[in-house]
């Protein structure tokens, strides 16, 4: 695991637990969304940049695979990598891996998405100046690019 691909680190809070006293399912999505936002911002696509262009990412699918339980006060790290990219329309798939502080993988979260024109509320592609930014997003070992 390369340190550069971890985009969120934090402590599990009491408010993120479910009645079974482990991390609730929606908290996994929250951690991954924050890691994805951090990764995009570090690459050069901040919320301000999205606002300037009136474009934002939208998810079509989110899959959560549990590997190990996460409990109160544990520290976690989230790795984010792009798995698929269609260079014609810039549809994307990201894989997030959530690790416990002992480096045990606790969960994998896969998402598929695209870009939304925030004014017209329709799918769109990205501006030309974003293409080099997207090209520098960390890629998974099984990364696949298509132009279909």
Protein Blocks (a to p, Z undefined) as FASTA:
>chain_A
ZZklpcbdcdddfklpcfkopacfklmmmmmmmmmmmmmmmnopafklmmmnopacddfb
dcdddfbdcdehiacddddddfbdcfklopacdddddddfkopafbdcddddddddfklo
pacdddfklmmmmmmgccdfklccdfZZ
